[in-house]
Amino acid sequence: MKIGLVGTAHWASEIHAPGLSRDPGVTFVGVWGRDPVKTAELAAEHKVAAYDDFDRFLSDVDAVAFAVAPGAQAKLAKTAAEHGKHVLLEKPIALTVDDGLALSEAIRKSGVRSVLFLTRLFHPELRSLLAQAAKAPGLRHGRVRIVANSMRVPSPYINSTWRQSPRAALYDLGPHALSVLQYVLGSIAKISADLDPKGHILFSAHHESGATSDAELALSALDEDLASETTFAWSGGKVELPHIDMVNGGAAEAYHEALRQLIGENGTEPYCDVSDGLRLLRLVAECDGQLRISK
């Protein structure tokens, strides 16, 4: 499968481009980005073409991997789908439900394949442990804490425009938490959200299975509050998932699996596609509407 990359920022250069270059099942064709200098540099690093015309870029590929801000992704991926290209999406699939719905409809009508890349859901070890947890009898509760400081200290994301919003933790980290909780505990029937005194986003959910869950999300936390935890409790015990270093190899492993699913290797259906992404976006938007945060 011939795949092109849209985007040139940190995640594009550190995960997508190397993953596409190394994967034996794909042909990395080229890069398209808004900044011609960065596009040329990233393309040269991986010895692929640098495109300045999006239509010409689309004409040369079978599929497109996206690593851009969600507002841009929704529109560009819709165009790619309308041109019959399979799409590898980042979370959230869009910043508004309307844009997410338009993207989902374009993918459905075109019949192309879509994969929503979620590192926790696609990492082989975590996936196996989540599957085991989902089989535990009498599941009662799940909890996810993703409390980060990437928007408070120097980091690759500090200049990310869309992450400047006080709601960004919900849109950036919410899909990770919600996808894992739903995978183990089942679909969410009811969800509520609030802020704690530190400005961290909290949500609690009731699942159709009867289980409950909660999460804590932050991008600008103090160092003493940092956490990356996922736990599940059932009638016979409790399990805490191990922390996977996504920076040093973990995300690359997950990305390899995402590419396998985009290709459709062995006839597998994606763990998570645009329809799942739309459901996650609707939950995130529902939480957003409950938060008392100034526009």
ChimeraX attribute file (.defattr): number of C-alpha atoms within 10 A of each C-alpha:
attribute: neighborCount
match mode: 1-to-1
recipient: residues
	/A:1	14
	/A:2	16
	/A:3	24
	/A:4	30
	/A:5	28
	/A:6	26
	/A:7	25
	/A:8	27
	/A:9	19
	/A:10	15
	/A:11	15
	/A:12	20
	/A:13	19
	/A:14	14
	/A:15	19
	/A:16	24
	/A:17	25
	/A:18	16
	/A:19	21
	/A:20	24
	/A:21	15
	/A:22	13
	/A:23	14
	/A:24	9
	/A:25	14
	/A:26	18
	/A:27	17
	/A:28	27
	/A:29	24
	/A:30	27
	/A:31	30
	/A:32	26
	/A:33	22
	/A:34	15
	/A:35	12
	/A:36	14
	/A:37	12
	/A:38	18
	/A:39	23
	/A:40	21
	/A:41	14
	/A:42	24
	/A:43	23
	/A:44	14
	/A:45	11
	/A:46	18
	/A:47	14
	/A:48	17
	/A:49	18
	/A:50	23
	/A:51	21
	/A:52	16
	/A:53	11
	/A:54	16
	/A:55	12
	/A:56	11
	/A:57	21
	/A:58	21
	/A:59	12
	/A:60	13
	/A:61	21
	/A:62	19
	/A:63	27
	/A:64	28
	/A:65	26
	/A:66	28
	/A:67	25
	/A:68	23
	/A:69	20
	/A:70	23
	/A:71	16
	/A:72	14
	/A:73	26
	/A:74	26
	/A:75	15
	/A:76	18
	/A:77	26
	/A:78	22
	/A:79	18
	/A:80	26
	/A:81	26
	/A:82	19
	/A:83	17
	/A:84	21
	/A:85	24
	/A:86	26
	/A:87	26
	/A:88	24
	/A:89	26
	/A:90	23
	/A:91	25
	/A:92	29
	/A:93	32
	/A:94	25
	/A:95	21
	/A:96	17
	/A:97	19
	/A:98	13
	/A:99	19
	/A:100	27
	/A:101	21
	/A:102	16
	/A:103	26
	/A:104	23
	/A:105	17
	/A:106	20
	/A:107	26
	/A:108	16
	/A:109	11
	/A:110	16
	/A:111	14
	/A:112	19
	/A:113	22
	/A:114	27
	/A:115	26
	/A:116	26
	/A:117	30
	/A:118	24
	/A:119	22
	/A:120	21
	/A:121	22
	/A:122	24
	/A:123	21
	/A:124	16
	/A:125	16
	/A:126	19
	/A:127	18
	/A:128	13
	/A:129	15
	/A:130	20
	/A:131	12
	/A:132	11
	/A:133	22
	/A:134	18
	/A:135	11
	/A:136	17
	/A:137	12
	/A:138	15
	/A:139	22
	/A:140	18
	/A:141	22
	/A:142	25
	/A:143	19
	/A:144	25
	/A:145	19
	/A:146	21
	/A:147	24
	/A:148	21
	/A:149	19
	/A:150	16
	/A:151	20
	/A:152	14
	/A:153	15
	/A:154	10
	/A:155	12
	/A:156	12
	/A:157	17
	/A:158	15
	/A:159	11
	/A:160	14
	/A:161	10
	/A:162	16
	/A:163	19
	/A:164	14
	/A:165	13
	/A:166	17
	/A:167	21
	/A:168	20
	/A:169	23
	/A:170	27
	/A:171	25
	/A:172	20
	/A:173	21
	/A:174	27
	/A:175	23
	/A:176	21
	/A:177	24
	/A:178	23
	/A:179	21
	/A:180	21
	/A:181	28
	/A:182	18
	/A:183	16
	/A:184	21
	/A:185	26
	/A:186	18
	/A:187	18
	/A:188	22
	/A:189	13
	/A:190	13
	/A:191	18
	/A:192	17
	/A:193	22
	/A:194	19
	/A:195	16
	/A:196	10
	/A:197	7
	/A:198	11
	/A:199	15
	/A:200	20
	/A:201	25
	/A:202	20
	/A:203	22
	/A:204	19
	/A:205	22
	/A:206	19
	/A:207	20
	/A:208	14
	/A:209	14
	/A:210	14
	/A:211	20
	/A:212	22
	/A:213	23
	/A:214	20
	/A:215	22
	/A:216	26
	/A:217	27
	/A:218	29
	/A:219	27
	/A:220	20
	/A:221	20
	/A:222	14
	/A:223	12
	/A:224	6
	/A:225	12
	/A:226	16
	/A:227	18
	/A:228	15
	/A:229	16
	/A:230	19
	/A:231	17
	/A:232	23
	/A:233	20
	/A:234	16
	/A:235	11
	/A:236	9
	/A:237	11
	/A:238	15
	/A:239	13
	/A:240	15
	/A:241	16
	/A:242	13
	/A:243	13
	/A:244	16
	/A:245	9
	/A:246	14
	/A:247	10
	/A:248	9
	/A:249	12
	/A:250	18
	/A:251	23
	/A:252	19
	/A:253	18
	/A:254	24
	/A:255	23
	/A:256	21
	/A:257	20
	/A:258	25
	/A:259	23
	/A:260	18
	/A:261	24
	/A:262	26
	/A:263	21
	/A:264	13
	/A:265	12
	/A:266	8
	/A:267	9
	/A:268	11
	/A:269	14
	/A:270	21
	/A:271	17
	/A:272	18
	/A:273	21
	/A:274	28
	/A:275	20
	/A:276	17
	/A:277	26
	/A:278	23
	/A:279	19
	/A:280	25
	/A:281	25
	/A:282	17
	/A:283	20
	/A:284	26
	/A:285	16
	/A:286	16
	/A:287	22
	/A:288	19
	/A:289	12
	/A:290	14
	/A:291	16
	/A:292	10
	/A:293	13
	/A:294	6
	/A:295	6
